Amino acid sequence: MRATSCFTLIALLTACGDKDGATDLPVEDTAVEAPADADGDGATADLDCDDDDASVFPGAAEACDGLDNNCDGQTDEGALSTFYADADADSYGDPAASTQACVAPAGAVQNAQDCDDADAEVFPGAKETCDERDNDCDGKTDESVTQTFYVDEDLDGYGDAAVLACALTDGLATVRGDCDDNNGARYPGATEICDELDNDCDGIADELVESPFYRDSDHDGHGDADEVAWACAAPAGSVTLSDDCDDGNLNISPTATERCDAVDNDCDGLTDEDVMITVYADADDDGHGAAAGATLACAVSDGFTATATDCDDADATISPDATEGCTDGVDNDCDGATDEGALSVYYLDADADGHGGDTTVLDCALLDGYHRGDGLRRHRRGHLPRRRRDLPRQPRQRLRRRGRRERLRAAYPHRVHRDHHLRVRLRPQVLVSRVRLGV
């Protein structure tokens, strides 16, 4: 455009010179024309990228106006702003959806802090709620609003691993401590049963439910109290009873029969009780012992006897089997009386006819000229003969009262007939002698 103007000016000057009809020879113009600055911005047209806009020239401040204000070939560089889409209109933009512009486009904001631009309730500063989302965009989910629960796989009300959750739901528990979260019968407070498991989760299996069993080495059904094992069932070779006093002997147990062997066979703490017998020392070896020499033994052995009837164990001639003497003043037969019953009444048989007369004598043995008989004669009516009246009244009554026949038989065994209907005649002298003897 500037070149066109120069050419127009030159043509006008030439026309003016030809006014007189004279033709002037062309004069060469040697002057140099200065570059123009049409917009007066101080930058000539050869440097100004838009000499019609005073705000556009090299070195101008780049403004955000869609122009290359500083003529560096770039438009709005360093002057544009970044804006972010705010789809949920919560005033926080999506960092993944940005654009550069001089002014905010519609639906865009200058911040990129929204962590969920599809939810208007999620943005920085929002109230955190327990919904498994990061409501306030702080990088944490449900912080300060969750509760601690415990995973309860077996649904027994007791959990194991801790988790954070908004509410108690199936599979969670508020109490921890389950020692086996795959077994609904095992949890704190469960009833302990004898199954070799820790049912109540106290760290001990089968406590207070196991039973004691005792080793029964001799297999008699009774165990050794010192060999105990706690178990749910009896181990091999064990029993529930612990009362064997010798677990190495089958014949010794509380149910065994006590034998006389110096051993406590029935485990009652006593030896040979109720099976020992009392024996008595027999110092004179007459077969009869003295009560003072009593002792317990399993059987009668030499020097002992089963009876304690000897009244003098130092004299073999004195015992219940001995014959009582009549003049030695000794209780020979140990019946408590001395010389009793040894004296006998003998009758003088002067005519040697086998019958004694009225004369009698008391002695230990039969004397020559005497007879054991007393001259008694039978009476066919069974009464005493007429001489009965000669008997003293008192002795007659006494004989009648005590039983005359028995008395006479005891006094005269060789003469009294066994027939109870027979009566005997007793001479007065004989009766008096018997009465004096206390018969």
C-alpha positions in Angstrom: 0.0 0.0 0.0 2.9 2.3 0.8 4.5 1.6 -2.6 1.3 2.4 -4.4 1.1 5.8 -2.8 4.6 6.6 -3.9 3.9 5.7 -7.4 0.8 7.9 -7.5 2.8 10.9 -6.1 5.4 10.6 -8.8 2.8 10.5 -11.6 1.2 13.7 -10.4 4.5 15.5 -10.3 5.2 14.5 -13.9 1.9 15.8 -15.2 2.6 19.2 -13.7 5.8 19.5 -15.5 4.3 19.0 -18.9 2.0 22.0 -18.5 3.9 24.2 -20.9 4.3 21.6 -23.5 7.9 21.2 -22.7 9.0 17.8 -21.8 11.5 17.6 -19.0 14.0 14.9 -18.8 13.3 12.6 -15.7 15.2 13.6 -12.6 16.4 10.6 -10.5 15.2 10.9 -6.9 17.9 9.8 -4.6 16.2 10.4 -1.2 15.4 7.3 1.1 11.9 7.1 2.5 11.6 6.3 6.3 9.5 3.3 7.3 5.9 4.3 8.2 4.3 3.8 11.7 0.6 4.0 10.8 -0.8 3.2 14.2 1.7 5.4 16.0 2.6 2.7 18.5 6.3 3.4 18.0 6.8 0.3 15.9 7.3 0.8 12.2 5.3 -1.2 9.8 8.2 -3.4 9.0 8.3 -4.6 12.6 4.7 -4.1 13.7 2.6 -7.2 13.0 -0.5 -5.0 13.0 0.4 -1.3 12.2 -3.3 -0.5 12.4 -3.6 -1.5 16.1 -1.6 0.5 18.5 -1.9 -2.3 21.1 -0.1 -4.7 18.8 3.6 -4.3 18.5 6.7 -6.2 19.4 7.2 -6.0 23.2 3.6 -5.3 24.0 2.1 -7.1 26.9 0.2 -10.1 25.8 -3.4 -9.7 26.6 -6.0 -12.5 26.6 -7.9 -11.1 23.6 -7.3 -13.6 20.8 -4.5 -11.4 19.3 -0.8 -11.7 19.0 -0.2 -8.6 21.1 3.6 -8.9 21.2 4.1 -10.1 17.7 5.9 -13.2 18.7 3.7 -15.5 16.6 1.7 -16.8 19.5 -1.7 -15.8 20.6 -2.6 -15.1 24.2 0.3 -17.1 25.4 0.8 -16.8 29.2 -2.5 -15.0 29.5 -5.0 -17.9 29.3 -6.6 -19.4 32.4 -7.4 -23.1 33.0 -11.0 -24.0 33.7 -12.4 -27.3 34.8 -15.8 -28.8 34.1 -18.2 -28.7 37.0 -20.8 -31.2 35.8 -22.6 -31.5 39.2 -22.6 -27.7 39.7 -21.2 -28.0 43.2 -18.6 -25.3 42.4 -15.8 -27.8 42.3 -14.3 -28.9 39.0 -13.2 -32.2 37.6 -9.5 -32.4 37.3 -9.9 -34.8 34.4 -11.9 -32.3 32.3 -10.0 -29.1 31.8 -9.8 -26.3 29.2 -7.9 -23.0 28.8 -9.8 -19.8 28.1 -9.7 -16.1 28.9 -12.9 -16.3 30.8 -14.7 -19.3 32.4 -16.8 -21.2 29.9 -20.3 -22.1 31.0 -20.3 -25.1 33.4 -16.6 -24.7 34.3 -14.8 -23.4 37.3 -11.2 -22.6 38.0 -10.6 -25.3 40.7 -10.1 -28.9 40.2 -10.9 -30.3 43.6 -14.0 -32.3 43.0 -13.3 -36.1 43.5 -16.7 -37.1 42.1 -18.0 -34.5 39.6 -21.1 -36.7 39.1 -22.3 -36.2 42.7 -23.2 -32.8 44.0 -22.9 -34.1 47.6 -19.2 -35.0 47.2 -16.8 -32.1 47.3 -14.1 -30.6 49.5 -15.7 -29.6 52.8 -18.8 -31.7 52.5 -19.9 -33.6 55.6 -18.5 -37.1 55.7 -21.3 -39.6 56.0 -21.0 -43.4 56.5 -21.7 -44.5 52.9 -18.4 -46.0 51.9 -17.6 -42.9 49.8 -15.1 -40.1 50.3 -17.7 -37.4 50.7 -15.2 -34.6 51.6 -12.6 -35.5 49.0 -9.8 -35.8 51.6 -8.7 -39.2 50.3 -10.3 -41.1 53.1 -13.5 -43.0 53.2 -16.0 -42.8 56.1 -13.3 -41.5 58.5 -14.6 -40.7 62.0 -18.0 -41.9 61.2 -17.5 -45.7 61.0 -17.5 -48.2 63.9 -15.3 -51.1 64.6 -16.8 -54.5 64.2 -15.4 -58.0 64.0 -15.8 -60.5 61.2 -18.1 -63.3 62.4 -17.9 -66.1 59.8 -19.8 -68.7 61.9 -22.5 -66.3 63.0 -22.1 -67.2 66.7 -22.1 -63.6 67.8 -18.4 -63.4 68.4 -15.9 -62.2 65.8 -12.3 -62.4 65.0 -10.7 -59.9 62.6 -11.5 -56.2 63.2 -13.1 -54.2 60.4 -14.6 -50.7 60.1 -18.2 -50.5 59.0 -21.1 -48.1 59.1 -23.5 -50.4 60.8 -23.8 -53.9 62.2 -24.7 -56.3 59.4 -24.8 -60.0 58.9 -21.3 -61.5 59.2 -20.2 -58.9 61.7 -20.2 -58.9 65.5 -19.6 -56.3 68.1 -17.6 -58.7 70.3 -14.3 -60.2 69.5 -12.5 -63.2 71.0 -13.8 -66.1 68.9 -11.1 -68.8 69.0 -12.6 -70.7 66.0 -14.6 -68.5 63.7 -15.5 -71.5 61.6 -17.2 -73.4 64.4 -20.4 -71.9 65.8 -20.2 -74.0 68.9 -17.0 -72.5 70.0 -17.0 -68.9 71.4 -16.4 -67.2 74.7 -19.0 -68.3 77.3 -20.0 -71.5 75.4 -20.6 -74.5 77.5 -17.5 -76.6 77.8 -18.1 -80.2 76.7 -15.7 -83.1 76.8 -14.5 -83.2 73.2 -10.8 -82.3 73.5 -11.7 -78.8 72.2 -11.6 -75.4 73.9 -15.3 -74.7 73.6 -15.5 -71.6 75.7 -12.3 -70.1 74.3 -10.6 -69.7 77.6 -7.4 -71.3 76.4 -8.1 -74.6 78.2 -9.7 -77.7 76.6 -12.2 -79.8 78.5 -11.6 -78.1 81.9 -14.0 -79.2 84.7 -15.7 -81.7 82.4 -13.0 -84.3 82.1 -13.1 -87.3 84.5 -10.2 -88.9 86.4 -9.2 -92.4 85.4 -6.8 -94.5 87.3 -4.3 -97.1 86.0 -5.4 -100.7 86.7 -2.3 -102.7 86.2 -3.7 -105.9 87.7 -7.0 -105.7 85.9 -9.1 -106.2 89.0 -11.4 -103.3 88.3 -9.8 -101.0 90.9 -7.1 -98.5 90.0 -4.1 -96.9 91.7 -4.9 -93.4 93.1 -1.3 -92.3 92.3 -1.7 -93.1 88.6 -4.4 -90.7 87.4 -5.2 -89.3 84.0 -7.9 -86.8 83.1 -9.8 -87.6 80.0 -13.3 -87.7 78.4 -13.3 -91.5 78.2 -11.3 -94.1 80.0 -7.9 -94.7 78.4 -6.9 -98.3 77.8 -6.0 -100.1 81.1 -7.7 -97.4 83.3 -10.8 -97.5 85.5 -12.8 -94.9 87.4 -12.1 -96.4 90.8 -9.0 -95.4 92.7 -9.2 -97.7 95.8 -6.8 -100.5 95.0 -4.2 -100.7 97.8 -2.0 -103.0 95.7 -2.4 -102.6 92.0 0.2 -105.3 91.3 -1.9 -108.1 92.9 -5.1 -109.3 91.3 -6.2 -110.9 94.6 -6.0 -107.6 96.5 -8.8 -105.0 96.1 -11.8 -103.6 98.0 -14.0 -106.5 96.6 -11.6 -109.2 97.5 -12.3 -111.6 100.4 -10.1 -111.1 103.4 -7.9 -114.0 104.0 -5.8 -114.8 107.0 -2.4 -114.2 105.5 -1.1 -111.1 107.2 -2.2 -109.0 104.2 -4.9 -106.4 103.9 -6.7 -108.3 101.1 -9.8 -106.1 101.0 -8.1 -102.7 101.2 -9.9 -101.5 104.3 -6.8 -100.6 106.2 -7.1 -103.6 108.4 -5.2 -106.9 108.2 -6.9 -110.3 108.7 -9.8 -108.7 110.5 -12.8 -111.0 111.1 -10.8 -114.0 109.9 -8.4 -114.5 112.8 -9.3 -116.7 115.7 -8.4 -116.4 119.3 -6.0 -119.0 120.5 -4.7 -119.5 124.0 -1.2 -120.5 125.2 -1.1 -124.1 126.5 2.0 -124.1 128.6 1.4 -127.5 130.1 0.4 -129.0 126.8 -2.7 -130.6 128.2 -4.9 -129.5 125.4 -6.4 -126.6 127.4 -5.2 -123.0 127.4 -5.3 -120.2 129.9 -7.4 -117.1 129.2 -4.5 -115.0 130.2 -2.5 -116.3 127.2 -5.0 -115.2 124.6 -3.8 -114.0 121.2 -5.1 -113.7 117.6 -3.9 -116.1 115.0 -4.9 -117.5 111.7 -4.9 -121.1 113.0 -4.1 -123.1 116.2 -0.4 -123.8 116.2 1.9 -125.8 118.5 1.8 -124.5 122.1 -1.7 -123.1 121.6 -5.2 -124.3 121.9 -8.6 -123.0 120.9 -10.0 -123.3 124.5 -9.3 -121.2 127.6 -10.6 -123.6 130.2 -7.4 -124.5 132.0 -7.4 -123.2 135.6 -3.8 -124.1 136.1 -1.8 -124.0 132.8 1.4 -124.9 134.7 0.1 -128.4 135.7 -0.8 -130.9 133.1 -2.9 -132.9 135.6 -5.3 -130.1 136.1 -7.7 -129.4 133.3 -11.4 -129.9 132.5 -10.6 -133.4 131.3 -8.9 -134.4 134.6 -10.5 -136.6 137.2 -11.4 -134.8 140.3 -9.6 -136.0 143.4 -11.3 -136.2 146.7 -8.6 -135.5 149.3 -6.1 -133.3 147.6 -7.9 -130.0 148.1 -7.4 -129.1 144.4 -9.9 -128.3 141.7 -8.6 -130.9 139.4 -11.3 -130.6 136.7 -11.5 -126.8 136.7 -15.2 -126.6 137.5 -14.7 -124.1 140.3 -15.3 -126.7 143.1 -12.8 -128.7 145.1 -13.1 -132.5 145.6 -16.8 -132.3 144.7 -18.6 -135.5 143.9 -15.5 -137.6 144.4 -16.7 -139.1 147.7 -19.0 -142.1 147.5 -21.2 -143.9 150.0 -20.2 -147.5 150.6 -22.2 -150.1 152.6 -20.8 -152.7 154.8 -21.5 -156.2 153.5 -20.7 -158.2 156.5 -22.2 -161.4 155.2 -20.7 -161.0 151.8 -24.1 -161.7 150.1 -23.7 -158.8 147.7 -25.9 -156.5 149.6 -24.8 -153.9 152.1 -26.2 -153.4 155.5 -27.0 -150.4 157.5 -23.4 -149.4 158.2 -22.0 -146.9 155.7 -18.8 -145.1 155.0 -17.8 -142.2 152.7 -14.6 -142.7 150.8 -12.9 -142.0 147.4 -12.7 -145.7 146.5 -14.5 -149.0 147.3 -13.1 -150.5 150.5 -12.8 -154.2 151.1 -15.9 -155.7 152.8 -18.1 -152.9 151.5 -20.5 -152.9 148.7 -21.8 -150.1 146.4 -25.4 -151.3 147.0 -27.4 -150.1 150.0 -29.6 -153.0 150.7 -32.6 -151.5 148.9 -35.4 -153.7 148.0 -38.3 -153.3 145.6 -41.8 -152.9 146.8 -44.5 -154.1 144.5 -46.7 -151.1 145.0 -44.0 -148.6 144.4 -44.1 -147.2 147.9 -41.5 -147.2 150.7 -42.1 -149.9 153.2 -43.5 -149.4 156.7 -40.2 -148.1 158.0 -40.9 -144.9 156.0 -42.3 -143.4 159.1 -39.0 -143.8 160.7 -37.5 -141.2 158.3 -37.1 -137.7 159.6 -40.0 -135.5 158.4 -37.8 -132.7 157.0 -35.6 -134.9 154.8 -38.7 -136.6 153.4 -40.2 -133.3 152.4 -37.0 -132.2 150.9 -36.7 -135.3 148.8 -40.2 -135.0 147.7 -39.8 -131.4 146.7 -36.7 -131.8 144.6 -37.5 -135.1 143.1 -36.7 -138.2 145.1 -36.0 -140.4 142.2 -33.4 -138.2 140.6 -31.6 -137.6 143.9 -31.5 -141.3 144.6 -30.3 -142.2 141.2 -27.5 -139.7 141.4 -26.5 -141.0 144.8 -26.9 -144.7 144.1 -26.5 -145.3 140.4 -25.9 -149.0 140.8 -29.0 -149.8 142.8 -31.8 -147.6 141.6 -34.0 -149.1 138.8 -34.8 -147.0 135.8 -38.5 -147.7 136.0 -39.9 -144.5 137.4 -42.8 -146.5 139.0 -40.5 -148.3 141.4 -39.7 -146.8 144.7 -36.8 -147.6 146.9 -36.3 -148.1 150.6 -33.7 -145.9 152.1 -32.3 -146.7 155.4 -32.3 -143.8 157.9 -28.6 -143.9 158.4 -27.9 -143.6 154.6 -30.4 -140.7 154.2 -28.8 -138.8 157.1 -25.4 -139.3 155.5 -26.7 -138.0 152.1 -28.4 -135.0 153.7 -25.3 -134.0 155.5 -23.4 -134.2 152.2 -25.8 -131.6 150.8 -27.4 -133.9 148.3 
